[in-house]
Amino acid sequence: MLNRILAPLRALSSWYVLAPSAIIIGLVIGGVVLVNTVPTKHNIGVIDIPFTVITDDSAYIITEYLRYAREDPSIKAVVIRLSSPGGGAASSERLYLETRKLREEKPVVILMGGMVASGGYMMAMGANHTFAQTSSLVGNVGVIAFAGSIIPRPLPENIVVTGPYKLSGSPRRDWIGLVEGLKDSFAHMVIRERGDKLCITEEQLTEGRLYAGIDAVRLGLVDELGGDSDAMSKAADLAGISNYGTVDVNAEVLRELILRTRRIFRSESEVALPDANGKLPSMIFDNINRENPLPEFPLDIHEPNIYYLYAGNDY
């Protein structure tokens, strides 16, 4: 009789001991199954740089694209669609360094459009891998700079200067030396980045030639011929991912800029907010310093500066 009374109590006490253990084991097993069956979301960031002369303004926007791609933890690799004849030397160097900085954290693949020349080509050297199309125009390694006249012009009577080179900055001989030094630096950077793939001499490299994409690959200036799907596949392969989505980095950065503007100008910025379809007004795109996709050559070099630029003019 006593055993009949104690049996349910013993069973109940065993349940209180075993149940928590069973629950813990179940949670552990369930967690393992969940981790193995729910994949982590991986993305490839896509940056579009349509035909753009590299200036301080355009370099700022492009740097923001590169920063966003670097800082977004969901982006595991980046594809940059690039078309540019180059531009200011300092701005071009900045984009090369920023692209290389991104490369140190995530694979970067550059897909070259119609033209990637001079400073644009310099930026491309910051990537892990480059694709060109057969008709892409690639190369034009070299420098353009304003130099003073061989014989300085006499100053107007109403202008007073404090030194013989206050207006020109340096004598013409020094300008020529500066340009030669920058040309050598540019060439050595290309040689360092391309390594054994490069099949032309430094002297040939610095002639300033533009090459068709098919020749650029043959000469080792570019890795492969290919298009969008090739660039995406290569980026995924370098990142070691198979199932992935894409992130429109341009749109995300513009969205950030809009939110920033909204905080500064609450009422005025309402016109710049995305519409019901999530699309950004065209007025925003008009303000990111993109150049005309079909510009008239030669490009007008109208500011004293040093350029890594294909201007389309042999004078």
N, C-alpha and C positions, 0 to 999 in steps of 0.2 A: 504493500500500500504506500509506504514511504517512498519507494523507488518510483512509483507512478507519479507522485507529486513533484519529486525532484527532477524527473526527466525533462519536462518542459522548461524548467528553470535553467538546467544545464544547456539545453539547446539554445535558449534565448541568450545566455551569457556567451556561448560560442559565436552566435551571430554578431553580437556587439564587438567581439574581438576580430572576427574574420571580415566583416563588412567593410570597415575602413580600408583594410589591406586590399580587398577586391576592388574597391573604388579607385584607390591609388594606382593599382596595376592597370585598371581600365583606362584611366586618364593618360597614363604613360603610353600605352599601346595606341590609344586614339590619337595622341599628339604625334607619334611617329608616323602613323598612317596619314594624318592630315598634312604633315610636312612633305611626305613623299608624293601625295596626290594633288596638292595645290601648288602649281609652279609659281615661283617668284616672277613678277612682271619685269621683263627686260625691254629696254627701248634703244633704238638707234636715233640719235639726234640728227636732223637734216637742216643744214644752213644753206640758204640760197644767196649768192652774191652775183646778181646779174651785172651786165657790163658796167663797171664802176671804176672811175679814176680815183686812185687812193689819195685822199686829202686828209687833213686833220679831222674834219667832220665825219667823212665816211669811215675812217679808221676807228673813230670813237664808237660808232654804231657796230661795226664788225667785231671790235674788241668786246662789246657787250654780248654779242652772240656767243663768242668763244667762252666768255666767263660763265654764261648761263649753262652752256653744255658741260663745262668742267664741274660746276657746283651741283647740278641735278643728279642725285644718286641713282635715279632710275635709268639714266642714259649711260650705256655701257660702251658705246662707240659712236663716232661722229662721221657723217659724210658731208663734205662741203662742195657744193656746186659753184665753181669759180670761173668768172670771166672778167679779166681786167688787163689794161695795157700798162699797169703800174701807176706811178705817181710820185709824190714827194719822197725823198730818200728816207728821212726820219720816220715818216708814217709807214712806209713799206717795211723798214726794219722792225718797227713795233709789231706789225702783224706777223712777221716771221717769228719773232720771239714769243708772241702770244700763242701762235699755232704750235710751236715747239713745246711750250709749257703745257698745253692741253695734251699733246702727244705723250708727255711723261706720265700722265694719269690714265688716259684712255686712248685706244687706237683711233687714228685720224686718217681718213681716206679722202683724197681730193679728186673730184671729177672735173676735168677741164672743159670749158665751153669753147666758144668761137675763138677767143684769144686769151692766152695767159702769158703775158710778156713782161720783161724787165721786173719792176717791183711786184707785179702779180706772180711772176714765176718765183721770185724770192720768197713770197709768202708760202707758195706750194712746197718749198723745200722743207717746211716745218712739219709736213705730214709723214705718216708711216709708209703710205703707198699712194701712187698717183696713176690716174687713168686719163687718157686723152682720146679724142675722137679722130678719125682719119683726117678730117679737114681742119682740126684745131691748129691755130698758129701759136707756136711755143718758142720761148727763148728770149732773144734780144737782150742778152746780158750786157750791161754797160751803164754809163752815167752821162747825164746832160747837166751843164751848169752855166750860169752867167759869168763871164769873165770880162774884166776891164779891157778897154782898147789898148792896142800896142802903144799908141801915142795918146795920152789922156787929153780930152777936150778941155779947152780953157773954160774956167768958171765964169758965169755971169757976174757982173760987178756987185750985184746985191746979195751974193751968197758968200759967206765966210765959213771956213772949215778949220778944224784944229790940228789937222795932220794931213800929209799927202795922200793917205789911203782911207780917209774918213768916209768918203763917198763910195769907193769901190771895194773897200774891205781889205784888199791885198793887191799887190801888183799882179799882172797877168801871169807871170811865171809861177807865182805861188798857187794861183788858181789851177793852172795846168797840173802842178804837182799834186794838189789836193784831189783833183778828179782821177788822176792815175792811181793814187793810193786807194781811193774808194772802189775803183774798177777792180784792182787786185784783190781787195777784201771781199767783194761780191763773188769774184771767180773762185777764190779759195773756199768760200762758204758752200758754193755749189759742188766743188770737188770733194769737200769733206762729207757733204750729205749724200751725194750719189756714189762715192767710193768707187769700187771696182766695176760698177755698172756703166760708168762714163767711158765712152769710146772715142772722145775727141780730146785734143790737147788744150791746154790753158789758152794758148794763143788763138786757136780756132774758136774757143768758147767766147772769148772777149771781142770777137769781130762784130758782135751785135746782130748776128743773123737771126731771122725768124725761120723756124722749120715747121713744115706740115707735121701733124700728129704722128703719121706713120714713120716719118724720118726721125722725129724726136725720140720715138721708142727705139728705133734701130741704133741711134747714137747714144742711148742711155740717159737722155734728159728726162724721160718719162718711163714708168715701169711697164704699162700695158695699154693696149687699145681696149676700150670698153665703154659701156653706157651706164645708166642708172642701176639696172639690176645687178650688173657686175660689181659696181661700187658698193651696193648694199650687201651683197653676198660676201665680198672681201672684208667689209667692216665686221660683219657677224662672225666670220671665221677668225679674224684677229682677236675678237673679244671672247671667243669660245662660247657663243650662244647660238641657239637654233630657232626657238620660238620667241619672236620679238615683235614689238609694235614700233611705231615711229612717233617722234615728237617734232613738230614744226617749230624750230627754235626761233625763227624770225617772228612768228605770231606770238609766241610766249614772251619774248622780250618786249614787243610792242604793248602787250597786255600789261606788263610790269610798268612800262613808261606811262601808260594811261592811268594806272592806279596811283602812280607817283604824282602825276599831274592833278588827279582828282583831289589828293590830299592837300595840294598847294592851292588850287583854284577850284573850290567846291562846285560852284554854280557854272562857271565858264567851261569846265571840262566835261559837262554832261554831253555836249555834242560829240565828244570824242570817244564815247563808250561804245562797246560792241552792240550791234543790233540784236533783234530777237533770234536771229540765226547764228549768232556768235561770230559774225563777220565784222571786220574792222573797217571803218569808213575809209574811202579812198584818200581823203585829205591827210590821213596819218601817213600813208605810203608816200605822199608827195613831199614829205618833210624829212626823209631819211637820206637825202643827198645822193640818190641814185642818178647816174648819168643817163642820157639818151641812149637806148640800146643800139641805135644806128647813128653814131655821131659822125659829124663831118670831119674828115682828116684834111690837113694836119691839125692836130689839137693845138689850141692857142696856149702857149706858155707865156703867161703875162705877169708872173711874180718872180722877183729875185729869189732863187732857191736852188737847191741841188735836187735832181730828179733821177729816179730809176724809172724811166718812162719811154714807151714807144709812142712817138708823136706823129709818125706817118709823114715825115718831111725830111728830104735829104738836102734841102737848101742848095 
